[in-house]
Amino acid sequence: MKKYISILLAAVMAVCCLSACGQNNSNTNTQAKDNNDKQVKVVTTIFPEYDWVKEIAGDEVSKMDLTMLLDNGVDLHSYQPTVDDIMKISDCDLFIYVGGESDAWVEDALKEAVNKDMKVINLLDVLGSSVKEEEVVEGMEAEEEEEDGAGEEPEYDEHVWLSLRNAKVLCKAIADDLAEIDTENADTYQENEKAYADKLDELDKKYQETVDLASQKTLLFGDRFPFRYMVDDYGLSYYAAFVGCSAETEASFETITFLAGKTDELGLKNIMTIERSDQKIAKTIIENTKEKNQGILTLDSMQSTTSDDVKKGATYFSIMESNLSVLQEALQ
């Protein structure tokens, strides 16, 4: 990966040099326009960050150059930046990324930043001690390095956006940085963030009420499990085939047997999956239960949200509302 980024950075520098040598006339016009009406350039890696910026900017977003790098459904864990992506990051005013193991490429990319005044938000850094290490619960298949004990450093759960409480903290950090970058509209950013925080608080209360009234408080995933922050917020228990960042797609006989047994033991009516799952594991679990009549429900982790979904009206808040409806059914 390091070699890949080094090659990308060399390509970026070459493109920048060519641009500087070959576009003198057009640059003059662009700079004049920018001096009079300078756009704030914001680059985000994933959909939740992108949508939070839109909410905080409000009407001012039409004057922004706002980019979501993972806009075509590429999974955070397998994403590799292009030369164009690195160039966008290089001269932006605000760059927002998750900061986990999947973003190991960012450090090298930022070393060649053209805008030395760029503000950078690392979600994991903002959340600090509230970030959780990935855990392997009973019945879950550990990744090879965990089984062999070869993992020297803790691996943190990157899916911090799936907590409404985390979202509120992260939006405050975004609003504060936008207010410093664009002082003329600072009050707008701060007011929009406060209004959005109130909406998040109200939805958070609905989640808690749902869990408080639930007849059972365990979720079972025939899939990866990226919802650690959500279940911990509301005191839910869970079982799953794999950790949230796992690349595994095939579950062992032991895992299937364990999860099917837990389904029977707890009397669960539904098996959970995440978006874009082929549901193969969930169906196999159901086939190995006594009743074989459980439903399959899907929670959206927002790891596959695309620019097309955004055009169709998808927002962080709307997806979390939909997830609440699924949760209400799952906890019956």
N, C-alpha and C positions, 0 to 999 in steps of 0.2 A: 504493500500500500504506500509506503514511504517513497519507493522508487516511482510509483505511478503519480504521486503528487508532485515530485520533483520535475518529472517530464511535463506535467501540466503547467507548473509555474514557469518553466523555461519557455513554453509555448505562449503563455500569457505575456511575458516580458517582450517576446519577439513581436507579437501582435501590437502591443502598446507602442513599441518603437516605430513600426511601420505606420501606425496611425498618426503618430506625431510628425513623421516625415512627409506623409503623403496627403494630409488633409488640412493644410494650413488655412485655406480659404474658408472651408466649411466650418472649421473650429471657431473662427472669428465671429461668425454669425451666432453660433450656438452659445458661445460665452456671453455675448452681449445680451442675448435673450435670458440666459440664466441669471445674469447680474440683476436684471429687473424683476424677474419672477422665478426665483430659484426653487426647484422642486426638492423636497426632502426625499432622499432615496433610502428605502427600507428593504432589506432582504431577509426573508425568513426561510427556515428549512422546511417546516411542516405546516399542515393546515391549521391546527389550533392557534399557533403563533400568528399566522396570517390573518385569521378571523378576529383575533383579539385586537390587532392593530387597526383593522377596519372599524371595529366597535369604538375604540378609543378615539380614533381620528374623526369619526362621524362624517360630516359634509366635507371636511378638509381632505379626506382620502382621495377625492377627485383631483387634488393638486399634488398628490404624492406619486412617486415612482415606486410602487409596491410589488415585490416579487415573492412568489412561493416556489422554491426550488423543486420540491417533490410534488409536482402538480399533475403527474400522469399515473398515479397509483403505485409508484415504486415504493417498496417497503423501506423504512428508515434503516433497517439492519443490513440491507444489501445495496444501498445507494452509493454511487461513486460520482463525484462532481465532474462536470465537463469543463472545457476551457472557458466556455461562455459563462458558466456558473461562477468560476473563480474570478472572472473579470467583473461580473456584477458585484461580487462581494468586495473586490478590491477598492472601489471608489464610493461605496455606499456610506450613508451617514449613520445608519443603525443596522447592525447585524444580530439576528436572534437565532440561537440554535439550542438543541437540547443539552448537549455536553456530556453524554455518556460514551460508552465504548464505541458505539456506532459512528460517532462524530470525531474519531481519532484524526481524520484528515484536516480538521479545521485549524489546528495549531499551525501547521505548515502553510496553509492558505493565507492566514492572517499576517504571516511574517512579511509578505510582499504587498501589503495593503498600500495603495496610493494615498488614500485619505488617512493621514496620521491622527486626525481628530475623530475618527470613527468611534462610536459607542458600541459596545458589544455586550449582549445579554446571554449568559449561559444559564439556562433554566435550573440546572442542578446546583450551580453556585448560588443563585438567588435563594433557593430553598434551604441550602445549608444542611443543618443537622436533621431536618425532617425527611431528607432523602433516604430511601430504604434500600438495603441490600437485597438482591434476588434471593429467594428462599426456595428450598426444595422440600415440599410437604410430603406427608405420608402417601405412598402410591405413585408419586410423580417420578418420571424418568429424568435422572440427572444427566447433564451433558458430560461428555467424556472427560474433560479436564477436571470436573468436580468429582467424578467417580474415582479418578486416578490420584486425586489430591494434588494435582499439578498447578492449580490456580493460586498464585502467590498473593495477588491483590484482590480485594473484594470487588465483585461486579455489582454495580448499582442498577436498580430497576429504573429504566429510562422513561417509563410511561406516566410521568408526573402529571400530565394534563388531564388524566382521567379522574382527578380529584377536583371537585368544585372549589374546595378550600385552597388548594394549591393555585388554581386558576386565578382566584382573587388576589393572591400575593403576587403572582407573576404579572398580572395586568397593571398593578400599581407600579411595578418596576418599569414596565414599558411606558406608561404614562409619564413617569418622572423623567425618563430619558428623552422622550419626544418633546416634553416641555422645555428641556435644556437646549435641545437642538433647534427648535422652532419657537423661540420665546414669544413671538407675536401671537401665537395661538395656544400658549401655555394654559390659559384658563379653560379653553375649550377642551383640551385633552384631560385636564384634571376633573372637570365637571362630568364629562362623558364616562370617565373611569369610575367615578363615584356612583353614577346612575347604573352602570353595568354591574358594579359590585353588589348593589342592592338586589338586582335581578338574580345574581348568582346565589346570594343569601337566601332568597325566597325559594329557589329550586333546591338548595341544600336542605332546607327545612322539610320540603316535600319528600325528599329521599329519606330523611331520618324518620318522618312519620310513617312512611311505607314500611320501613324495617321494624319500627316499634310495634306496628299492628300485624306484622307477618306471623303466620302460623308456624313457619320453620325458617331458620336463618342460615342455611347452607346452600351454596351454589356448587354445581359439579360440571366441569368443563371437559368435554371430549375434544380438546384442542389445546393450543397455547393459552397462557393465562396472563394477559397484560393488565388486569384490573385490581392489582394488589392495593393501590392507593385508594380506590373506591371502597373496597370491602373493609379495609382498615378504618376508614372514616366512620363507618356505620356499625362496626362491630360484627360483621358477617364472617362466617367460616367458609372455606372452599376446599375443593379437591380438583385436580386437573391432571391432564396427561403430560404437559410440558410447561416449563417456565415461559415467561412472556417473550424472551428474546431467542428462544430456541428455533433452530432451522429444521427440526425433525418433523416428519410428516407421517411416519409409521410408528404406531404404538406396539409395545411388546405384548405377548399373551398375558404376562403377569400384570401389566398395567390395566389392560382391558378387564381382566378378571377382578382386580381390586376395585376398579371404578364401578363395575356392574354390581358387585357385592355391596358397595356403599350406597348405591342407588336403591337397592332392595332394603337395606338396613334402615335407611332414613325415610323410606317411602316417598322418594322424590318423583314428581310428576313430569319433570322436564330435564333434559340434558342441554347444556349450554355450548354454543360455539361463538366464534368471532366472525366478523364480516368476511365474505369471500371464501369461507371454508367450504370444502367439498363434502363436509359432514360425514365422511367415511368412518372416522373413529367414533363419532357420536352414535351412528347407526349400528356399529358393531357392539358398542356398549349395550345399547337397547336390546339387541338380539341375544345378549347373554344375561339379561335380567329374568326374573321369574315371570313377571307380567308381560314383558315385551310390548308395552303400550305407551311408553313415555313419549312426550312431544319433544321437538327440538326448537330451541329459542336462540336468537342471535343478539348479542350485544355488540355495538359498533365501537371499536377502539380508535377510530379515526386515523388508522395507519394507511388506509387506502383511499382516502378522500381526494378527489381530483378537481382540476379547474372546471371541468364540465359539471361536477356536482355543485360547485360554487355558483355557476351560472344558473343552475336549476333551483337555487335558493338554500342550499345547505349552509348551516351555520353551526358553530360550536354549541351554542345554546339549544338549537333545535334538535341536534343529535343527542345531547344529554337529556333533553325532554323525552325523546323517543326511547332512550335507554331506561328511563324511569318507568315507562309503560311496560317495557319488557320485564324489568325487575319486579314490578307488581304482580305480574303473572307467574314469574319464576318462584316467588316466595309464598305462593298459596299452599 
